[in-house]
Amino acid sequence: METSSIILLVISSAISFGLGRTFVHFRNKKRKERAQARKAQALRDRPVAAESKNKSKRKRQIQQLDKEGRSQKH
């Protein structure tokens, strides 16, 4: 093989590898974003937990919800 054909082969291989890695990177990034969106949607769609029969536990849960509500407003 001539030197010019070897150089052309190396350059084309490097370009091909680079493009392949770029496509894989963006495809994985898109998959990750979709998975996070599905996870967030599942958390939003989950049913509300039944109220506890334990009075102290209910009180703690209400305090926690109030605390979260105040932190989101700020």
BAGUMI-275077 format. One record per atom (N, C-alpha, C, CB): atom name; chain; x, y, z; residue number from 0. Coordinates in pm, 1 decimal, always signed. Each point is the difference from the previous one (the first is absolute). Glycine has a CB too. Layout:
<rs>
+----+---+----------+----------+----------+-----+
:  a : c :     east :    north :       up :   k :
+----+---+----------+----------+----------+-----+
: CA : A :        X :        Y :        Z : NUM :
...
+----+---+----------+----------+----------+-----+
</rs>
This chain:
<rs>
+----+---+----------+----------+----------+-----+
:  a : c :     east :    north :       up :   k :
+----+---+----------+----------+----------+-----+
:  N : A :    +84.4 :   -118.5 :     +0.0 :   0 :
: CA : A :    -84.4 :   +118.5 :     +0.0 :   0 :
:  C : A :    +88.4 :   +124.1 :     +0.0 :   0 :
: CB : A :   -184.1 :   -123.9 :   +122.1 :   0 :
:  N : A :   +133.3 :   +223.7 :   -186.0 :   1 :
: CA : A :    +73.5 :   +125.5 :     -3.6 :   1 :
:  C : A :    -22.3 :    +77.7 :   +128.8 :   1 :
: CB : A :    -19.5 :     +6.2 :   -250.0 :   1 :
:  N : A :   +108.8 :    +84.6 :   +275.3 :   2 :
: CA : A :     -7.8 :    +81.3 :   +121.0 :   2 :
:  C : A :   -126.9 :    +84.3 :     +1.2 :   2 :
: CB : A :   +249.9 :     +5.7 :    +10.5 :   2 :
:  N : A :   -285.9 :    +49.3 :   -124.7 :   3 :
: CA : A :   -119.6 :    +85.6 :     -6.1 :   3 :
:  C : A :   -127.1 :    -80.5 :    +30.0 :   3 :
: CB : A :   +115.7 :   +147.1 :   -169.1 :   3 :
:  N : A :   -123.7 :   -269.0 :   +122.9 :   4 :
: CA : A :   -118.7 :    -81.5 :    +26.9 :   4 :
:  C : A :     -5.5 :    -41.8 :   +147.0 :   4 :
: CB : A :     +4.3 :    -82.7 :   -237.5 :   4 :
:  N : A :   +110.1 :    +59.7 :   +298.9 :   5 :
: CA : A :     +3.2 :    -32.9 :   +142.6 :   5 :
:  C : A :    -46.7 :   +119.5 :    +82.0 :   5 :
: CB : A :   +188.8 :   -162.4 :    -38.7 :   5 :
:  N : A :   -139.5 :   +281.0 :     +4.6 :   6 :
: CA : A :    -40.5 :   +122.2 :    +71.1 :   6 :
:  C : A :   -149.6 :    +23.1 :    -16.3 :   6 :
: CB : A :   +228.6 :    +99.7 :    -35.5 :   6 :
:  N : A :   -278.3 :   -117.7 :    -86.0 :   7 :
: CA : A :   -143.2 :    +16.1 :    -26.3 :   7 :
:  C : A :    -81.5 :   -101.3 :    +80.1 :   7 :
: CB : A :    +52.2 :    +85.8 :   -230.6 :   7 :
:  N : A :     -5.7 :   -208.0 :   +240.9 :   8 :
: CA : A :    -67.9 :   -103.2 :    +78.0 :   8 :
:  C : A :     -4.1 :    +36.7 :   +147.7 :   8 :
: CB : A :    +73.2 :   -171.7 :   -166.3 :   8 :
:  N : A :    +39.3 :   +220.0 :   +219.9 :   9 :
: CA : A :     +6.9 :    +38.3 :   +141.2 :   9 :
:  C : A :    -93.5 :   +117.1 :    +28.0 :   9 :
: CB : A :   +238.1 :    -80.5 :    +11.4 :   9 :
:  N : A :   -236.2 :   +179.3 :    -99.8 :  10 :
: CA : A :    -85.5 :   +117.7 :    +20.6 :  10 :
:  C : A :   -147.8 :    -38.1 :     -8.0 :  10 :
: CB : A :   +180.0 :   +147.2 :    -96.2 :  10 :
:  N : A :   -216.3 :   -226.4 :     -1.9 :  11 :
: CA : A :   -140.4 :    -40.3 :    -13.3 :  11 :
:  C : A :    -43.5 :    -86.3 :   +118.8 :  11 :
: CB : A :    +21.7 :     +9.5 :   -251.1 :  11 :
:  N : A :    +67.5 :    -92.5 :   +301.5 :  12 :
: CA : A :    -32.1 :    -81.4 :   +118.3 :  12 :
:  C : A :    -21.1 :    +88.1 :   +122.3 :  12 :
: CB : A :   +133.1 :   -190.5 :    -94.8 :  12 :
:  N : A :    -46.8 :   +291.9 :   +111.9 :  13 :
: CA : A :    -12.7 :    +91.1 :   +113.8 :  13 :
:  C : A :   -130.8 :    +78.9 :     -7.7 :  13 :
: CB : A :   +250.7 :    +17.5 :    +12.8 :  13 :
:  N : A :   -285.7 :    +29.0 :   -131.3 :  14 :
: CA : A :   -125.4 :    +74.2 :    -17.4 :  14 :
:  C : A :   -119.1 :    -90.5 :    +27.5 :  14 :
: CB : A :   +109.7 :   +149.5 :   -169.9 :  14 :
:  N : A :   -105.6 :   -269.8 :   +119.0 :  15 :
: CA : A :   -108.8 :    -94.9 :    +21.5 :  15 :
:  C : A :    -16.4 :    -32.0 :   +148.6 :  15 :
: CB : A :    +41.7 :    -96.8 :   -228.0 :  15 :
:  N : A :    +70.0 :    +73.3 :   +295.8 :  16 :
: CA : A :     -4.9 :    -29.7 :   +142.6 :  16 :
:  C : A :    -56.6 :   +118.9 :    +77.0 :  16 :
: CB : A :   +196.6 :   -155.3 :    -24.5 :  16 :
:  N : A :   -150.2 :   +276.1 :     -8.8 :  17 :
: CA : A :    -47.1 :   +120.2 :    +68.2 :  17 :
:  C : A :   -148.6 :    +22.6 :    -19.1 :  17 :
: CB : A :   +224.5 :    +97.8 :    -29.6 :  17 :
:  N : A :   -272.3 :   -114.4 :    -93.1 :  18 :
: CA : A :   -143.0 :    +15.6 :    -25.4 :  18 :
:  C : A :    -82.0 :   -106.0 :    +74.5 :  18 :
: CB : A :    +54.0 :    +98.0 :   -224.9 :  18 :
:  N : A :     -5.8 :   -220.0 :   +223.7 :  19 :
: CA : A :    -70.1 :   -107.2 :    +71.3 :  19 :
:  C : A :    -11.1 :    +28.4 :   +147.9 :  19 :
: CB : A :    +81.5 :   -160.5 :   -168.9 :  19 :
:  N : A :    +28.6 :   +204.8 :   +229.4 :  20 :
: CA : A :     -2.3 :    +30.7 :   +143.5 :  20 :
:  C : A :    -93.1 :   +117.6 :    +30.2 :  20 :
: CB : A :   +235.0 :    -86.3 :    +20.0 :  20 :
:  N : A :   -237.5 :   +184.8 :   -111.3 :  21 :
: CA : A :    -88.1 :   +115.5 :    +19.1 :  21 :
:  C : A :   -145.8 :    -43.0 :     -3.2 :  21 :
: CB : A :   +171.9 :   +149.8 :   -104.3 :  21 :
:  N : A :   -208.8 :   -234.1 :     +5.9 :  22 :
: CA : A :   -137.7 :    -47.9 :     -7.6 :  22 :
:  C : A :    -37.5 :    -81.4 :   +123.7 :  22 :
: CB : A :    +17.7 :     -2.7 :   -249.8 :  22 :
:  N : A :    +70.3 :    -81.6 :   +295.0 :  23 :
: CA : A :    -27.2 :    -81.7 :   +119.2 :  23 :
:  C : A :    -16.3 :    +89.3 :   +122.6 :  23 :
: CB : A :   +130.1 :   -192.0 :    -99.2 :  23 :
:  N : A :    -45.1 :   +293.4 :   +111.1 :  24 :
: CA : A :     -7.3 :    +91.8 :   +114.3 :  24 :
:  C : A :   -136.1 :    +68.8 :     +5.2 :  24 :
: CB : A :   +248.6 :    +36.7 :    -12.9 :  24 :
:  N : A :   -291.8 :    +20.6 :   -100.2 :  25 :
: CA : A :   -127.2 :    +71.4 :     -0.6 :  25 :
:  C : A :   -119.2 :    -93.8 :    +15.4 :  25 :
: CB : A :   +105.3 :   +173.2 :   -143.4 :  25 :
:  N : A :    -95.1 :   -294.3 :    +90.4 :  26 :
: CA : A :   -108.0 :    -97.1 :    +17.1 :  26 :
:  C : A :    -13.8 :    -38.7 :   +147.0 :  26 :
: CB : A :    +39.2 :    -86.9 :   -233.3 :  26 :
:  N : A :    +73.6 :    +63.2 :   +301.2 :  27 :
: CA : A :     -4.4 :    -33.5 :   +142.7 :  27 :
:  C : A :    -52.5 :   +116.0 :    +82.9 :  27 :
: CB : A :   +191.0 :   -156.4 :    -33.4 :  27 :
:  N : A :   -153.0 :   +277.6 :     -4.2 :  28 :
: CA : A :    -47.3 :   +118.2 :    +71.5 :  28 :
:  C : A :   -151.5 :    +12.6 :    -12.2 :  28 :
: CB : A :   +220.3 :   +114.1 :    -41.6 :  28 :
:  N : A :   -272.5 :   -137.6 :    -77.5 :  29 :
: CA : A :   -144.7 :     +7.5 :    -23.2 :  29 :
:  C : A :    -72.3 :   -109.5 :    +78.7 :  29 :
: CB : A :    +40.7 :    +96.7 :   -229.9 :  29 :
:  N : A :    +17.2 :   -216.7 :   +231.9 :  30 :
: CA : A :    -61.3 :   -110.6 :    +76.0 :  30 :
:  C : A :     -4.9 :    +32.7 :   +148.7 :  30 :
: CB : A :    +83.1 :   -164.2 :   -171.1 :  30 :
:  N : A :    +24.9 :   +223.3 :   +221.6 :  31 :
: CA : A :     +6.1 :    +35.3 :   +141.5 :  31 :
:  C : A :   -106.0 :   +104.7 :    +34.1 :  31 :
: CB : A :   +246.1 :    -52.6 :     +2.3 :  31 :
:  N : A :   -261.8 :   +152.2 :    -88.7 :  32 :
: CA : A :   -101.7 :   +102.9 :    +23.7 :  32 :
:  C : A :   -139.9 :    -59.4 :     -2.8 :  32 :
: CB : A :   +151.2 :   +171.1 :   -101.3 :  32 :
:  N : A :   -176.9 :   -261.9 :     +7.1 :  33 :
: CA : A :   -130.9 :    -64.9 :     -6.4 :  33 :
:  C : A :    -25.8 :    -83.8 :   +124.7 :  33 :
: CB : A :    +15.8 :     -4.0 :   -249.9 :  33 :
:  N : A :    +86.3 :    -66.3 :   +297.7 :  34 :
: CA : A :    -16.2 :    -82.2 :   +120.4 :  34 :
:  C : A :    -30.7 :    +87.9 :   +120.4 :  34 :
: CB : A :   +157.6 :   -172.0 :    -94.1 :  34 :
:  N : A :    -89.7 :   +285.5 :   +105.2 :  35 :
: CA : A :    -27.3 :    +91.2 :   +110.5 :  35 :
:  C : A :   -140.4 :    +56.9 :     -9.4 :  35 :
: CB : A :   +242.5 :    +56.0 :    +11.7 :  35 :
:  N : A :   -287.4 :    -25.2 :   -132.4 :  36 :
: CA : A :   -135.4 :    +52.3 :    -18.7 :  36 :
:  C : A :   -103.5 :   -104.7 :    +38.8 :  36 :
: CB : A :    +82.0 :   +149.0 :   -184.5 :  36 :
:  N : A :    -57.5 :   -275.6 :   +144.8 :  37 :
: CA : A :    -92.8 :   -107.5 :    +38.4 :  37 :
:  C : A :     -4.1 :    -17.8 :   +150.8 :  37 :
: CB : A :    +43.9 :   -114.2 :   -217.6 :  37 :
:  N : A :    +73.6 :   +123.2 :   +281.0 :  38 :
: CA : A :     +7.3 :    -16.2 :   +145.0 :  38 :
:  C : A :    -74.2 :   +113.5 :    +71.0 :  38 :
: CB : A :   +221.2 :   -118.2 :    -24.9 :  38 :
:  N : A :   -201.9 :   +240.1 :    -23.2 :  39 :
: CA : A :    -68.5 :   +114.5 :    +59.8 :  39 :
:  C : A :   -151.0 :    -11.3 :    -19.6 :  39 :
: CB : A :   +202.9 :   +142.8 :    -41.0 :  39 :
:  N : A :   -244.9 :   -186.9 :    -76.9 :  40 :
: CA : A :   -143.0 :    -16.8 :    -26.6 :  40 :
:  C : A :    -59.2 :   -108.0 :    +90.4 :  40 :
: CB : A :    +35.5 :    +72.3 :   -238.7 :  40 :
:  N : A :    +38.9 :   -179.4 :   +259.7 :  41 :
: CA : A :    -47.9 :   -107.2 :    +88.3 :  41 :
:  C : A :    -14.5 :    +50.8 :   +143.2 :  41 :
: CB : A :   +110.7 :   -171.6 :   -147.2 :  41 :
:  N : A :    -18.2 :   +256.7 :   +190.7 :  42 :
: CA : A :    -10.6 :    +56.5 :   +134.8 :  42 :
:  C : A :   -121.2 :    +92.9 :    +11.5 :  42 :
: CB : A :   +249.8 :    -16.5 :    +24.8 :  42 :
:  N : A :   -277.2 :    +92.9 :   -131.7 :  43 :
: CA : A :   -116.2 :    +89.8 :     +4.0 :  43 :
:  C : A :   -130.8 :    -78.1 :     -4.8 :  43 :
: CB : A :   +136.1 :   +177.5 :   -111.6 :  43 :
:  N : A :   -136.8 :   -290.0 :    +42.5 :  44 :
: CA : A :   -122.4 :    -76.8 :    -18.8 :  44 :
:  C : A :    -28.1 :   -101.1 :   +110.9 :  44 :
: CB : A :    +34.5 :    +30.0 :   -241.1 :  44 :
:  N : A :    +59.2 :    -45.8 :   +332.3 :  45 :
: CA : A :    -21.9 :   -102.3 :   +102.8 :  45 :
:  C : A :   -116.9 :    +40.6 :    +89.9 :  45 :
: CB : A :   +245.5 :    -62.0 :     -5.2 :  45 :
:  N : A :   -316.6 :    -36.0 :    +57.6 :  46 :
: CA : A :   -116.3 :    +30.9 :    +84.9 :  46 :
:  C : A :    +44.7 :    +58.3 :   +134.2 :  46 :
: CB : A :   -130.3 :   -185.3 :   -111.0 :  46 :
:  N : A :    +42.4 :   +264.3 :   +168.3 :  47 :
: CA : A :    +28.4 :    +61.3 :   +129.5 :  47 :
:  C : A :     +0.0 :   -108.9 :   +105.8 :  47 :
: CB : A :   -103.9 :   +220.2 :    -71.5 :  47 :
:  N : A :   +201.2 :   -214.7 :   +160.5 :  48 :
: CA : A :    +11.0 :   -100.6 :   +105.3 :  48 :
:  C : A :   -115.7 :    +14.3 :    +98.6 :  48 :
: CB : A :   +251.2 :     -2.0 :    -25.2 :  48 :
:  N : A :   -297.7 :   -109.8 :    +75.7 :  49 :
: CA : A :   -109.3 :     +0.9 :    +96.3 :  49 :
:  C : A :    +47.3 :    +65.7 :   +129.9 :  49 :
: CB : A :    -98.7 :   -209.9 :   -103.3 :  49 :
:  N : A :     +7.7 :   +278.0 :   +166.5 :  50 :
: CA : A :    +33.5 :    +68.0 :   +124.2 :  50 :
:  C : A :    +27.9 :   -102.1 :   +109.5 :  50 :
: CB : A :   -141.3 :   +197.2 :    -67.2 :  50 :
:  N : A :   +243.0 :   -170.2 :   +144.3 :  51 :
: CA : A :    +39.2 :    -92.1 :   +106.1 :  51 :
:  C : A :   -101.3 :     +3.1 :   +114.2 :  51 :
: CB : A :   +241.5 :    +31.5 :    -62.0 :  51 :
:  N : A :   -255.2 :   -145.4 :   +129.1 :  52 :
: CA : A :    -89.2 :     -6.8 :   +115.7 :  52 :
:  C : A :    +70.7 :    +49.3 :   +125.8 :  52 :
: CB : A :   -121.5 :   -192.9 :   -105.3 :  52 :
:  N : A :   +253.5 :   +204.8 :    +97.1 :  53 :
: CA : A :    +78.8 :    +46.0 :   +113.2 :  53 :
:  C : A :     -4.5 :   +153.0 :     +4.2 :  53 :
: CB : A :   +151.6 :   -204.8 :    -13.6 :  53 :
:  N : A :   -203.6 :   +259.3 :   +122.6 :  54 :
: CA : A :    -19.8 :   +144.5 :    +12.4 :  54 :
:  C : A :   +132.9 :    +75.5 :     -5.8 :  54 :
: CB : A :   -205.6 :    -43.1 :   +136.6 :  54 :
:  N : A :   +306.5 :     -7.4 :    -70.5 :  55 :
: CA : A :   +130.1 :    +66.8 :     +0.9 :  55 :
:  C : A :    +62.0 :     +0.2 :   -139.4 :  55 :
: CB : A :    +32.7 :    -68.3 :   +239.3 :  55 :
:  N : A :    -48.2 :    -41.1 :   -307.9 :  56 :
: CA : A :    +55.3 :     -9.1 :   -134.6 :  56 :
:  C : A :    -71.4 :    +97.0 :    -94.0 :  56 :
: CB : A :    +60.2 :   -240.8 :    +40.9 :  56 :
:  N : A :   -192.9 :   +249.7 :    -30.2 :  57 :
: CA : A :    -75.5 :    +95.5 :    -81.6 :  57 :
:  C : A :    +47.4 :   +142.6 :    +26.0 :  57 :
: CB : A :   -198.0 :   -154.3 :     +2.8 :  57 :
:  N : A :   +221.3 :   +184.7 :   +123.7 :  58 :
: CA : A :    +45.8 :   +133.9 :    +38.4 :  58 :
:  C : A :   +136.0 :    +30.2 :    -63.3 :  58 :
: CB : A :   -127.5 :    -17.7 :   +217.3 :  58 :
:  N : A :   +219.4 :    -79.0 :   -212.1 :  59 :
: CA : A :   +132.2 :    +17.9 :    -61.8 :  59 :
:  C : A :    -12.1 :    +17.9 :   -150.9 :  59 :
: CB : A :   +103.0 :   -137.9 :   +182.2 :  59 :
:  N : A :   -192.1 :    +60.4 :   -244.4 :  60 :
: CA : A :    -18.1 :    +10.3 :   -144.5 :  60 :
:  C : A :    -54.8 :   +137.5 :    -39.0 :  60 :
: CB : A :    -39.3 :   -248.0 :    -10.6 :  60 :
:  N : A :    -54.6 :   +298.3 :    +86.7 :  61 :
: CA : A :    -56.4 :   +132.6 :    -27.8 :  61 :
:  C : A :   +107.3 :   +107.2 :    +17.7 :  61 :
: CB : A :   -228.5 :    -78.3 :    +75.1 :  61 :
:  N : A :   +308.7 :    +65.9 :    +30.7 :  62 :
: CA : A :   +107.9 :    +96.2 :    +21.2 :  62 :
:  C : A :   +100.2 :     -5.3 :   -114.7 :  62 :
: CB : A :    -29.4 :    -21.5 :   +248.3 :  62 :
:  N : A :    +59.7 :    -98.8 :   -296.0 :  63 :
: CA : A :    +93.7 :    -15.2 :   -110.7 :  63 :
:  C : A :    -55.6 :    +63.6 :   -126.6 :  63 :
: CB : A :    +86.5 :   -211.6 :   +102.4 :  63 :
:  N : A :   -215.9 :   +190.8 :   -129.7 :  64 :
: CA : A :    -62.0 :    +60.6 :   -117.8 :  64 :
:  C : A :     +0.5 :   +151.9 :     +9.6 :  64 :
: CB : A :   -143.7 :   -202.7 :    -26.5 :  64 :
:  N : A :   +115.2 :   +255.6 :   +146.7 :  65 :
: CA : A :     +3.6 :   +145.4 :    +19.1 :  65 :
:  C : A :   +140.0 :    +54.4 :    -23.4 :  65 :
: CB : A :   -187.8 :    -17.2 :   +164.4 :  65 :
:  N : A :   +285.9 :    -56.0 :   -114.1 :  66 :
: CA : A :   +139.6 :    +41.7 :    -14.8 :  66 :
:  C : A :    +40.4 :     +0.7 :   -147.7 :  66 :
: CB : A :    +52.8 :    -94.1 :   +228.4 :  66 :
:  N : A :    -93.2 :     -9.3 :   -302.8 :  67 :
: CA : A :    +31.0 :     -7.4 :   -143.5 :  67 :
:  C : A :    -70.6 :   +111.0 :    -75.4 :  67 :
: CB : A :    +30.4 :   -247.8 :    +17.6 :  67 :
:  N : A :   -152.4 :   +277.5 :    +20.5 :  68 :
: CA : A :    -75.9 :   +107.0 :    -65.3 :  68 :
:  C : A :    +65.0 :   +135.5 :    +18.8 :  68 :
: CB : A :   -206.6 :   -131.7 :    +34.3 :  68 :
:  N : A :   +255.3 :   +157.3 :    +85.6 :  69 :
: CA : A :    +66.1 :   +127.6 :    +27.3 :  69 :
:  C : A :   +131.6 :     +9.8 :    -76.3 :  69 :
: CB : A :   -106.9 :     +6.9 :   +227.2 :  69 :
:  N : A :   +180.9 :   -116.4 :   -236.0 :  70 :
: CA : A :   +129.1 :     +4.2 :    -69.3 :  70 :
:  C : A :    -17.7 :    +19.2 :   -150.1 :  70 :
: CB : A :    +96.5 :   -147.1 :   +176.9 :  70 :
:  N : A :   -207.4 :    +99.7 :   -233.3 :  71 :
: CA : A :    -24.4 :    +16.9 :   -143.6 :  71 :
:  C : A :    -41.7 :   +142.5 :    -31.7 :  71 :
: CB : A :    -65.7 :   -240.3 :    -16.6 :  71 :
:  N : A :     +0.9 :   +309.1 :   +109.3 :  72 :
: CA : A :    -43.4 :   +138.0 :    -23.9 :  72 :
:  C : A :   +116.6 :    +95.3 :     -4.2 :  72 :
: CB : A :   -214.4 :    -51.1 :   +110.8 :  72 :
:  N : A :   +320.4 :    +21.0 :    -38.7 :  73 :
: CA : A :   +115.1 :    +91.7 :     +8.0 :  73 :
:  C : A :    +91.2 :    -15.8 :   -113.1 :  73 :
: CB : A :    -15.5 :     -3.7 :   +238.3 :  73 :
+----+---+----------+----------+----------+-----+
</rs>
